[in-house]
Amino acid sequence: MYGVRYNDLMSPMVKALQELNAKNEAQQKLIEQMQIEIEELKTKK
């Protein structure tokens, strides 16, 4: 019979969530920058 110690899983899960959050924030900044560039290109016409 196998068992799982959930306390051993908490640290890797927290680390993974932190990494995903950082990646999400970086992507959001990129999207915002691209939106600004698109608006600038629209106004140049």
Secondary structure, DSSP 4 states (H G I P E B T S, - for coil): -----HHHHHHHHHHHHHHHHHHHHHHHHHHHHHHHHHHHHHHH-
